[in-house]
Amino acid sequence: MKSSSPRVLIDAREFIHGRSTGIGRVLDGLIDALSEARIAEEIVLVITSVEAVPRKLRNRDDIKTQSIPSSFLKSEKAISELSKQDFSLFISPYPKLPLFGTHCQAIHTIHDILDLTHPVYRKRFRIVLDRFRLKMALKRAFLTWYDSTWSMEETRKFVGFAGKNPRVRYPGLDEKLKEKGQRDEGHILGKYGLQPGYILAIGNGLPHKNLGILLKIADEHSRPFVFVGVSRKNQQFWKSRYPTSRIKWIEHVDEEDMSVIMRGSFCLAQPSTAEGYGYPPLEAMTCRVPAVVSNVPVLIETTGGNALLADPGNQQEWMKAFEALEDKNTYQNQIEKGLKWVDPLVGRKGWKKHISDIAELLRGG
């Protein structure tokens, strides 16, 4: 029998020391808002490294950590065993649930299913297992969160159903992105060899990020291009295809420096051919930086039509969009539109619907 004082177990393996991911930022904001809401007596984060837990989540009375092995099967088994320990709810930031099941109510999160549907990734060794785990999670979860309507419809088309309780919930944005002038921003830019005014792209650099369209025009444009977050392996993928392009590659930026890197840019570019949500354009808008994104349905949805659009396969459209922003009135108009769009998502208020969903399950549905 479950305790009358609800305890929530959260898969926080996405917290990785020295690296910030989109899913990690989702977890950071959600856990902060859940702790502030005080609807759970205790929140237990399942982690593989204590050092990886974000600073703002440390030293809180209601947040505990539970370390587990880092190996795949042992970690999956450990989470399943933990879920037996008088928890009212388990939350997964992934489409899948633990391989060996959960023993309490569960929420899982579908950011996208590109690893199952995108042509580049269909031949992966684990695709059969991942497809099976997605279907099982949709059947077993008490609630499925989707980052966008697009992700929900893609899942429905691929699997045949979207879960027994599917809900679209746009992730919130860190309030720190709005802060300006709190630190020596010029010094921080200098640390990364940057001068203000560059065109910025952020992401892991996987093929669907479509960095080639920017690499094609980098030498033609007067502004430098800066790519942040692309692993060395993925850098080699793009460099082998565009060996002469002048790009500033920054594999890693300290978490506390990311907003400064954003604010130092002229604009944010996201040329992806597919996404599940698209955090960087919204984060840029919060930093008062215009965004230029691919005119694919999901990015139009999540930016609310408040970013400039370009065809992901047409380099001239990207050039024209960047050139349009050189006009001061256009630039300022894009800043104002972006700020208005993201305002409901910034800070803890951006997580109100997620917290409402959790409260509903903790009350017994």
Contacts in CASP RR format, 6 or more apart in sequence:
PFRMAT RR
TARGET T0000
AUTHOR 0000-0000-0000
METHOD contacts of the structure
MODEL  1
MKSSSPRVLIDAREFIHGRSTGIGRVLDGLIDALSEARIAEEIVLVITSV
EAVPRKLRNRDDIKTQSIPSSFLKSEKAISELSKQDFSLFISPYPKLPLF
GTHCQAIHTIHDILDLTHPVYRKRFRIVLDRFRLKMALKRAFLTWYDSTW
SMEETRKFVGFAGKNPRVRYPGLDEKLKEKGQRDEGHILGKYGLQPGYIL
AIGNGLPHKNLGILLKIADEHSRPFVFVGVSRKNQQFWKSRYPTSRIKWI
EHVDEEDMSVIMRGSFCLAQPSTAEGYGYPPLEAMTCRVPAVVSNVPVLI
ETTGGNALLADPGNQQEWMKAFEALEDKNTYQNQIEKGLKWVDPLVGRKG
WKKHISDIAELLRGG
2 86 0 8 1.000
2 87 0 8 1.000
2 88 0 8 1.000
2 104 0 8 1.000
3 41 0 8 1.000
3 86 0 8 1.000
3 88 0 8 1.000
5 41 0 8 1.000
5 42 0 8 1.000
6 39 0 8 1.000
6 40 0 8 1.000
6 41 0 8 1.000
6 88 0 8 1.000
6 89 0 8 1.000
6 362 0 8 1.000
7 40 0 8 1.000
7 41 0 8 1.000
7 42 0 8 1.000
7 43 0 8 1.000
7 44 0 8 1.000
7 86 0 8 1.000
7 87 0 8 1.000
7 88 0 8 1.000
8 34 0 8 1.000
8 40 0 8 1.000
8 42 0 8 1.000
8 43 0 8 1.000
8 44 0 8 1.000
8 87 0 8 1.000
8 88 0 8 1.000
8 89 0 8 1.000
8 90 0 8 1.000
8 91 0 8 1.000
8 358 0 8 1.000
8 362 0 8 1.000
9 44 0 8 1.000
9 46 0 8 1.000
9 79 0 8 1.000
9 82 0 8 1.000
9 83 0 8 1.000
9 87 0 8 1.000
9 89 0 8 1.000
9 90 0 8 1.000
9 91 0 8 1.000
9 104 0 8 1.000
10 27 0 8 1.000
10 31 0 8 1.000
10 43 0 8 1.000
10 44 0 8 1.000
10 45 0 8 1.000
10 46 0 8 1.000
10 90 0 8 1.000
10 91 0 8 1.000
10 93 0 8 1.000
11 46 0 8 1.000
11 79 0 8 1.000
11 90 0 8 1.000
11 91 0 8 1.000
11 92 0 8 1.000
11 93 0 8 1.000
11 94 0 8 1.000
11 98 0 8 1.000
12 27 0 8 1.000
12 31 0 8 1.000
12 45 0 8 1.000
12 46 0 8 1.000
12 47 0 8 1.000
12 53 0 8 1.000
12 65 0 8 1.000
12 93 0 8 1.000
13 46 0 8 1.000
13 47 0 8 1.000
13 48 0 8 1.000
13 68 0 8 1.000
13 75 0 8 1.000
14 21 0 8 1.000
14 23 0 8 1.000
14 24 0 8 1.000
14 27 0 8 1.000
14 93 0 8 1.000
15 24 0 8 1.000
15 27 0 8 1.000
15 28 0 8 1.000
15 45 0 8 1.000
15 47 0 8 1.000
15 49 0 8 1.000
15 52 0 8 1.000
15 53 0 8 1.000
15 54 0 8 1.000
16 49 0 8 1.000
16 52 0 8 1.000
17 49 0 8 1.000
17 51 0 8 1.000
17 52 0 8 1.000
18 52 0 8 1.000
18 252 0 8 1.000
18 254 0 8 1.000
18 255 0 8 1.000
19 252 0 8 1.000
20 255 0 8 1.000
20 258 0 8 1.000
22 279 0 8 1.000
23 93 0 8 1.000
23 94 0 8 1.000
23 111 0 8 1.000
24 93 0 8 1.000
25 171 0 8 1.000
25 174 0 8 1.000
25 279 0 8 1.000
26 93 0 8 1.000
26 109 0 8 1.000
26 111 0 8 1.000
26 171 0 8 1.000
26 172 0 8 1.000
27 93 0 8 1.000
28 54 0 8 1.000
28 56 0 8 1.000
28 57 0 8 1.000
28 174 0 8 1.000
29 171 0 8 1.000
29 172 0 8 1.000
29 174 0 8 1.000
29 347 0 8 1.000
29 351 0 8 1.000
30 91 0 8 1.000
30 171 0 8 1.000
30 351 0 8 1.000
30 354 0 8 1.000
31 43 0 8 1.000
31 45 0 8 1.000
31 57 0 8 1.000
31 63 0 8 1.000
32 56 0 8 1.000
32 57 0 8 1.000
32 348 0 8 1.000
33 347 0 8 1.000
33 348 0 8 1.000
33 350 0 8 1.000
33 351 0 8 1.000
33 352 0 8 1.000
33 354 0 8 1.000
33 355 0 8 1.000
34 40 0 8 1.000
34 43 0 8 1.000
34 351 0 8 1.000
34 354 0 8 1.000
34 355 0 8 1.000
34 358 0 8 1.000
35 43 0 8 1.000
35 57 0 8 1.000
35 60 0 8 1.000
35 62 0 8 1.000
35 63 0 8 1.000
36 348 0 8 1.000
37 355 0 8 1.000
37 359 0 8 1.000
38 62 0 8 1.000
39 355 0 8 1.000
39 358 0 8 1.000
39 359 0 8 1.000
39 362 0 8 1.000
40 62 0 8 1.000
40 88 0 8 1.000
40 89 0 8 1.000
40 358 0 8 1.000
40 362 0 8 1.000
41 62 0 8 1.000
42 62 0 8 1.000
42 63 0 8 1.000
42 64 0 8 1.000
43 62 0 8 1.000
43 63 0 8 1.000
43 64 0 8 1.000
44 64 0 8 1.000
44 65 0 8 1.000
44 66 0 8 1.000
44 82 0 8 1.000
44 87 0 8 1.000
45 53 0 8 1.000
45 57 0 8 1.000
45 63 0 8 1.000
45 64 0 8 1.000
45 65 0 8 1.000
45 66 0 8 1.000
46 66 0 8 1.000
46 68 0 8 1.000
46 78 0 8 1.000
46 79 0 8 1.000
46 82 0 8 1.000
47 53 0 8 1.000
47 65 0 8 1.000
47 66 0 8 1.000
47 67 0 8 1.000
47 68 0 8 1.000
48 67 0 8 1.000
48 68 0 8 1.000
48 69 0 8 1.000
48 70 0 8 1.000
48 75 0 8 1.000
49 67 0 8 1.000
50 65 0 8 1.000
50 67 0 8 1.000
53 65 0 8 1.000
54 255 0 8 1.000
57 63 0 8 1.000
66 82 0 8 1.000
68 74 0 8 1.000
68 75 0 8 1.000
68 78 0 8 1.000
68 79 0 8 1.000
68 82 0 8 1.000
69 75 0 8 1.000
69 78 0 8 1.000
73 99 0 8 1.000
76 98 0 8 1.000
76 99 0 8 1.000
76 100 0 8 1.000
77 99 0 8 1.000
77 100 0 8 1.000
79 90 0 8 1.000
79 98 0 8 1.000
79 102 0 8 1.000
80 98 0 8 1.000
80 99 0 8 1.000
80 100 0 8 1.000
80 101 0 8 1.000
80 102 0 8 1.000
80 103 0 8 1.000
83 90 0 8 1.000
83 98 0 8 1.000
83 101 0 8 1.000
83 102 0 8 1.000
83 103 0 8 1.000
83 104 0 8 1.000
84 103 0 8 1.000
87 103 0 8 1.000
87 104 0 8 1.000
88 104 0 8 1.000
88 105 0 8 1.000
88 361 0 8 1.000
88 362 0 8 1.000
89 104 0 8 1.000
89 105 0 8 1.000
89 106 0 8 1.000
89 107 0 8 1.000
89 358 0 8 1.000
89 361 0 8 1.000
89 362 0 8 1.000
90 97 0 8 1.000
90 98 0 8 1.000
90 102 0 8 1.000
90 104 0 8 1.000
90 105 0 8 1.000
90 106 0 8 1.000
90 107 0 8 1.000
91 106 0 8 1.000
91 107 0 8 1.000
91 108 0 8 1.000
91 109 0 8 1.000
91 358 0 8 1.000
92 98 0 8 1.000
92 106 0 8 1.000
92 107 0 8 1.000
92 108 0 8 1.000
92 109 0 8 1.000
92 137 0 8 1.000
93 109 0 8 1.000
94 108 0 8 1.000
94 109 0 8 1.000
95 108 0 8 1.000
95 109 0 8 1.000
95 110 0 8 1.000
95 111 0 8 1.000
95 113 0 8 1.000
95 133 0 8 1.000
95 134 0 8 1.000
95 137 0 8 1.000
96 108 0 8 1.000
96 130 0 8 1.000
96 133 0 8 1.000
96 134 0 8 1.000
96 136 0 8 1.000
96 137 0 8 1.000
97 106 0 8 1.000
97 108 0 8 1.000
97 133 0 8 1.000
97 136 0 8 1.000
97 137 0 8 1.000
97 140 0 8 1.000
97 141 0 8 1.000
99 133 0 8 1.000
101 140 0 8 1.000
102 140 0 8 1.000
105 142 0 8 1.000
105 361 0 8 1.000
106 140 0 8 1.000
106 141 0 8 1.000
106 142 0 8 1.000
107 141 0 8 1.000
107 142 0 8 1.000
107 143 0 8 1.000
107 144 0 8 1.000
107 145 0 8 1.000
107 357 0 8 1.000
107 358 0 8 1.000
107 361 0 8 1.000
108 137 0 8 1.000
108 141 0 8 1.000
108 144 0 8 1.000
108 145 0 8 1.000
109 144 0 8 1.000
109 145 0 8 1.000
109 146 0 8 1.000
109 147 0 8 1.000
110 144 0 8 1.000
110 145 0 8 1.000
110 146 0 8 1.000
110 147 0 8 1.000
110 151 0 8 1.000
110 152 0 8 1.000
110 155 0 8 1.000
111 147 0 8 1.000
111 151 0 8 1.000
111 276 0 8 1.000
111 277 0 8 1.000
112 147 0 8 1.000
112 151 0 8 1.000
112 154 0 8 1.000
112 274 0 8 1.000
112 275 0 8 1.000
112 276 0 8 1.000
112 277 0 8 1.000
113 134 0 8 1.000
113 151 0 8 1.000
113 154 0 8 1.000
113 155 0 8 1.000
113 158 0 8 1.000
114 121 0 8 1.000
114 208 0 8 1.000
114 274 0 8 1.000
114 275 0 8 1.000
114 276 0 8 1.000
115 121 0 8 1.000
115 124 0 8 1.000
115 127 0 8 1.000
115 130 0 8 1.000
116 122 0 8 1.000
116 127 0 8 1.000
116 130 0 8 1.000
116 131 0 8 1.000
116 134 0 8 1.000
116 158 0 8 1.000
117 154 0 8 1.000
117 158 0 8 1.000
118 207 0 8 1.000
118 208 0 8 1.000
118 274 0 8 1.000
120 206 0 8 1.000
120 207 0 8 1.000
120 208 0 8 1.000
121 127 0 8 1.000
124 130 0 8 1.000
134 155 0 8 1.000
134 159 0 8 1.000
135 159 0 8 1.000
137 144 0 8 1.000
138 144 0 8 1.000
138 155 0 8 1.000
138 159 0 8 1.000
138 161 0 8 1.000
138 162 0 8 1.000
138 163 0 8 1.000
138 164 0 8 1.000
139 163 0 8 1.000
139 164 0 8 1.000
141 163 0 8 1.000
141 164 0 8 1.000
141 165 0 8 1.000
142 164 0 8 1.000
142 165 0 8 1.000
142 361 0 8 1.000
142 365 0 8 1.000
143 165 0 8 1.000
143 167 0 8 1.000
143 357 0 8 1.000
143 361 0 8 1.000
144 162 0 8 1.000
144 163 0 8 1.000
144 164 0 8 1.000
144 165 0 8 1.000
144 166 0 8 1.000
144 167 0 8 1.000
145 167 0 8 1.000
145 168 0 8 1.000
145 169 0 8 1.000
145 354 0 8 1.000
145 357 0 8 1.000
146 152 0 8 1.000
146 155 0 8 1.000
146 162 0 8 1.000
146 166 0 8 1.000
146 167 0 8 1.000
146 168 0 8 1.000
146 169 0 8 1.000
147 168 0 8 1.000
147 169 0 8 1.000
147 170 0 8 1.000
147 171 0 8 1.000
147 276 0 8 1.000
147 277 0 8 1.000
147 302 0 8 1.000
148 168 0 8 1.000
148 170 0 8 1.000
148 276 0 8 1.000
148 277 0 8 1.000
148 298 0 8 1.000
148 301 0 8 1.000
148 302 0 8 1.000
149 168 0 8 1.000
149 301 0 8 1.000
150 276 0 8 1.000
150 297 0 8 1.000
150 298 0 8 1.000
150 301 0 8 1.000
151 276 0 8 1.000
151 277 0 8 1.000
151 298 0 8 1.000
152 162 0 8 1.000
152 166 0 8 1.000
152 168 0 8 1.000
153 162 0 8 1.000
155 162 0 8 1.000
156 162 0 8 1.000
167 353 0 8 1.000
167 357 0 8 1.000
169 353 0 8 1.000
169 354 0 8 1.000
169 357 0 8 1.000
170 277 0 8 1.000
170 302 0 8 1.000
170 345 0 8 1.000
170 350 0 8 1.000
171 277 0 8 1.000
171 279 0 8 1.000
171 345 0 8 1.000
171 351 0 8 1.000
172 345 0 8 1.000
172 346 0 8 1.000
172 347 0 8 1.000
172 350 0 8 1.000
172 351 0 8 1.000
173 282 0 8 1.000
173 283 0 8 1.000
173 286 0 8 1.000
173 342 0 8 1.000
173 345 0 8 1.000
173 346 0 8 1.000
173 347 0 8 1.000
173 350 0 8 1.000
174 283 0 8 1.000
174 286 0 8 1.000
174 346 0 8 1.000
174 347 0 8 1.000
175 346 0 8 1.000
175 347 0 8 1.000
175 348 0 8 1.000
176 259 0 8 1.000
177 259 0 8 1.000
177 262 0 8 1.000
177 283 0 8 1.000
177 286 0 8 1.000
177 287 0 8 1.000
177 346 0 8 1.000
178 286 0 8 1.000
178 287 0 8 1.000
178 346 0 8 1.000
179 259 0 8 1.000
180 263 0 8 1.000
180 288 0 8 1.000
183 260 0 8 1.000
185 260 0 8 1.000
185 263 0 8 1.000
185 264 0 8 1.000
186 260 0 8 1.000
188 257 0 8 1.000
188 260 0 8 1.000
188 261 0 8 1.000
189 195 0 8 1.000
189 196 0 8 1.000
189 260 0 8 1.000
189 261 0 8 1.000
189 264 0 8 1.000
191 257 0 8 1.000
192 250 0 8 1.000
192 253 0 8 1.000
192 257 0 8 1.000
192 261 0 8 1.000
193 248 0 8 1.000
194 226 0 8 1.000
194 248 0 8 1.000
194 261 0 8 1.000
194 264 0 8 1.000
196 264 0 8 1.000
196 265 0 8 1.000
196 266 0 8 1.000
197 223 0 8 1.000
197 224 0 8 1.000
197 264 0 8 1.000
197 265 0 8 1.000
197 266 0 8 1.000
198 223 0 8 1.000
198 224 0 8 1.000
198 225 0 8 1.000
198 226 0 8 1.000
198 248 0 8 1.000
198 264 0 8 1.000
198 265 0 8 1.000
198 266 0 8 1.000
199 214 0 8 1.000
199 221 0 8 1.000
199 223 0 8 1.000
199 224 0 8 1.000
199 225 0 8 1.000
199 226 0 8 1.000
199 265 0 8 1.000
199 266 0 8 1.000
199 267 0 8 1.000
199 269 0 8 1.000
199 322 0 8 1.000
200 225 0 8 1.000
200 226 0 8 1.000
200 228 0 8 1.000
200 261 0 8 1.000
200 262 0 8 1.000
200 264 0 8 1.000
200 265 0 8 1.000
200 266 0 8 1.000
200 267 0 8 1.000
200 268 0 8 1.000
200 269 0 8 1.000
200 284 0 8 1.000
200 289 0 8 1.000
201 209 0 8 1.000
201 211 0 8 1.000
201 214 0 8 1.000
201 225 0 8 1.000
201 226 0 8 1.000
201 227 0 8 1.000
201 228 0 8 1.000
201 268 0 8 1.000
201 269 0 8 1.000
201 270 0 8 1.000
201 271 0 8 1.000
201 280 0 8 1.000
202 227 0 8 1.000
202 228 0 8 1.000
202 229 0 8 1.000
202 268 0 8 1.000
202 270 0 8 1.000
202 280 0 8 1.000
203 209 0 8 1.000
203 227 0 8 1.000
203 228 0 8 1.000
203 229 0 8 1.000
203 230 0 8 1.000
203 280 0 8 1.000
204 229 0 8 1.000
204 230 0 8 1.000
204 231 0 8 1.000
204 234 0 8 1.000
205 211 0 8 1.000
205 227 0 8 1.000
205 229 0 8 1.000
205 230 0 8 1.000
205 231 0 8 1.000
205 234 0 8 1.000
205 237 0 8 1.000
205 238 0 8 1.000
206 234 0 8 1.000
207 237 0 8 1.000
208 272 0 8 1.000
208 273 0 8 1.000
208 274 0 8 1.000
208 275 0 8 1.000
209 271 0 8 1.000
209 272 0 8 1.000
210 271 0 8 1.000
210 272 0 8 1.000
210 273 0 8 1.000
210 294 0 8 1.000
210 312 0 8 1.000
210 313 0 8 1.000
211 227 0 8 1.000
211 230 0 8 1.000
211 238 0 8 1.000
211 271 0 8 1.000
212 238 0 8 1.000
212 241 0 8 1.000
212 242 0 8 1.000
212 271 0 8 1.000
213 271 0 8 1.000
213 312 0 8 1.000
213 313 0 8 1.000
213 314 0 8 1.000
213 315 0 8 1.000
213 318 0 8 1.000
214 225 0 8 1.000
214 227 0 8 1.000
214 269 0 8 1.000
214 271 0 8 1.000
214 318 0 8 1.000
215 238 0 8 1.000
215 241 0 8 1.000
215 242 0 8 1.000
215 245 0 8 1.000
215 247 0 8 1.000
216 242 0 8 1.000
216 245 0 8 1.000
216 315 0 8 1.000
217 315 0 8 1.000
217 318 0 8 1.000
217 319 0 8 1.000
218 225 0 8 1.000
218 245 0 8 1.000
218 246 0 8 1.000
218 247 0 8 1.000
219 244 0 8 1.000
219 245 0 8 1.000
219 246 0 8 1.000
220 319 0 8 1.000
221 319 0 8 1.000
221 322 0 8 1.000
223 266 0 8 1.000
223 322 0 8 1.000
224 246 0 8 1.000
224 248 0 8 1.000
225 246 0 8 1.000
225 247 0 8 1.000
225 248 0 8 1.000
225 269 0 8 1.000
226 247 0 8 1.000
226 248 0 8 1.000
226 250 0 8 1.000
226 261 0 8 1.000
226 265 0 8 1.000
227 247 0 8 1.000
227 248 0 8 1.000
227 249 0 8 1.000
227 250 0 8 1.000
228 250 0 8 1.000
228 253 0 8 1.000
228 261 0 8 1.000
229 250 0 8 1.000
229 251 0 8 1.000
229 252 0 8 1.000
229 253 0 8 1.000
230 238 0 8 1.000
230 249 0 8 1.000
230 251 0 8 1.000
231 251 0 8 1.000
232 251 0 8 1.000
235 249 0 8 1.000
235 251 0 8 1.000
250 261 0 8 1.000
253 261 0 8 1.000
259 283 0 8 1.000
259 287 0 8 1.000
262 268 0 8 1.000
262 283 0 8 1.000
262 284 0 8 1.000
262 287 0 8 1.000
262 289 0 8 1.000
263 287 0 8 1.000
263 288 0 8 1.000
263 289 0 8 1.000
264 289 0 8 1.000
265 284 0 8 1.000
265 289 0 8 1.000
266 289 0 8 1.000
266 325 0 8 1.000
267 284 0 8 1.000
267 289 0 8 1.000
267 290 0 8 1.000
267 291 0 8 1.000
267 292 0 8 1.000
267 322 0 8 1.000
267 325 0 8 1.000
268 280 0 8 1.000
268 281 0 8 1.000
268 283 0 8 1.000
268 284 0 8 1.000
268 289 0 8 1.000
268 290 0 8 1.000
268 291 0 8 1.000
268 292 0 8 1.000
269 291 0 8 1.000
269 292 0 8 1.000
269 293 0 8 1.000
269 318 0 8 1.000
269 322 0 8 1.000
270 278 0 8 1.000
270 280 0 8 1.000
270 281 0 8 1.000
270 291 0 8 1.000
270 292 0 8 1.000
270 293 0 8 1.000
270 294 0 8 1.000
270 299 0 8 1.000
271 293 0 8 1.000
271 294 0 8 1.000
271 310 0 8 1.000
271 312 0 8 1.000
271 318 0 8 1.000
272 278 0 8 1.000
272 293 0 8 1.000
272 294 0 8 1.000
272 296 0 8 1.000
272 299 0 8 1.000
272 312 0 8 1.000
273 294 0 8 1.000
273 296 0 8 1.000
273 312 0 8 1.000
274 296 0 8 1.000
274 298 0 8 1.000
275 296 0 8 1.000
275 298 0 8 1.000
275 299 0 8 1.000
275 302 0 8 1.000
276 298 0 8 1.000
277 298 0 8 1.000
277 302 0 8 1.000
278 298 0 8 1.000
278 299 0 8 1.000
278 302 0 8 1.000
280 291 0 8 1.000
281 291 0 8 1.000
281 293 0 8 1.000
281 299 0 8 1.000
281 302 0 8 1.000
281 303 0 8 1.000
281 307 0 8 1.000
282 291 0 8 1.000
282 302 0 8 1.000
282 303 0 8 1.000
282 341 0 8 1.000
282 342 0 8 1.000
282 345 0 8 1.000
284 290 0 8 1.000
284 291 0 8 1.000
285 291 0 8 1.000
285 303 0 8 1.000
285 306 0 8 1.000
285 307 0 8 1.000
285 335 0 8 1.000
285 338 0 8 1.000
285 339 0 8 1.000
285 341 0 8 1.000
285 342 0 8 1.000
286 339 0 8 1.000
286 342 0 8 1.000
286 346 0 8 1.000
288 335 0 8 1.000
288 339 0 8 1.000
289 335 0 8 1.000
290 307 0 8 1.000
290 308 0 8 1.000
290 325 0 8 1.000
290 331 0 8 1.000
290 334 0 8 1.000
290 335 0 8 1.000
290 338 0 8 1.000
291 303 0 8 1.000
291 307 0 8 1.000
291 308 0 8 1.000
291 334 0 8 1.000
291 338 0 8 1.000
292 307 0 8 1.000
292 308 0 8 1.000
292 309 0 8 1.000
292 310 0 8 1.000
292 318 0 8 1.000
292 321 0 8 1.000
292 322 0 8 1.000
292 325 0 8 1.000
293 299 0 8 1.000
293 300 0 8 1.000
293 303 0 8 1.000
293 307 0 8 1.000
293 308 0 8 1.000
293 309 0 8 1.000
293 310 0 8 1.000
294 309 0 8 1.000
294 310 0 8 1.000
294 311 0 8 1.000
294 312 0 8 1.000
295 309 0 8 1.000
295 310 0 8 1.000
295 311 0 8 1.000
295 312 0 8 1.000
296 312 0 8 1.000
299 307 0 8 1.000
300 309 0 8 1.000
303 341 0 8 1.000
304 341 0 8 1.000
305 341 0 8 1.000
306 334 0 8 1.000
306 337 0 8 1.000
306 338 0 8 1.000
306 340 0 8 1.000
306 341 0 8 1.000
307 334 0 8 1.000
307 338 0 8 1.000
308 321 0 8 1.000
308 324 0 8 1.000
308 325 0 8 1.000
308 334 0 8 1.000
309 321 0 8 1.000
310 317 0 8 1.000
310 318 0 8 1.000
310 320 0 8 1.000
310 321 0 8 1.000
311 317 0 8 1.000
324 330 0 8 1.000
325 331 0 8 1.000
325 334 0 8 1.000
344 350 0 8 1.000
END
